[in-house]
Amino acid sequence: MPKLHRRAFLGASVGGLLLGTVPVALAQDAVNVDELHAPGQLGDKALGPAAAPVTVVEYASMSCPHCAHFHNTTFEDFRKKYVDTGEVRFVFREFPLNAPAYAAAMIARCAPADRYFEVIARYFAEQDAWLVAENLKAATLDIAKGFGFTEQSFDACLSNQALFAGLEEVKKRAVSFGVQATPSFFINGRKFEGALSLAELESHIDPLL
């Protein structure tokens, strides 16, 4: 397969499909929490017990610098304080903003299930490098190789149209819940936009415990 450079990669289709816009949904006064917490067709990627008193759902794009900031500076402290103690169930959902974000999200989904959050963390941690690389495909593949991918399995993953369609469905559902930007968080159904600090998370979560 010929090398796919940054300009081509950014404008390329993923899974053989052109990246389209997501239909705009009408703003809702309230989110149906049962619908929000129900997993979509791809299933959810979650940490923490299902019976936790608080559920935090994050919608994020792997190419979003604010999402990377949250995961690189706040997520581990949030996880240790709330998720590992069983007080919060954390659900991560993909909201890809462009072709590179779709690619990274697809690689995370194709990786072994128990390494999903490791893959997400790696792409966020190295976002400043792979996302601006001259050869974007090669940079994305280099990270994937750390999780056992070969060039062949990498290409096969990005050609999985069912997976691409599943991510599109995750994104369309997000729009129906009022998601317009990344990162967006729902804390027991209440939406917050932006890279929340630990103090901000505490102020929203602690009253619910």
Secondary structure, 3 states (H helix, E strand, C coil): CCCCCHHHHHHCCECCECCCCCCCCCCCCCCCHHHHHCCCCCCCEEECCCCCCEEEEEEECCCCHHHHHHHHHCHHHHHHHHHCCCCEEEEEEECCCCHHHHHHHHHHHHCCHHHHHHHHHHHHHCHHHHCCCCCHHHHHHHHHHCCCCCHHHHHHHHCCHHHHHHHHHHHHHHHHCCCCCCCEEEECCEEEECCCCHHHHHHHHHHHC
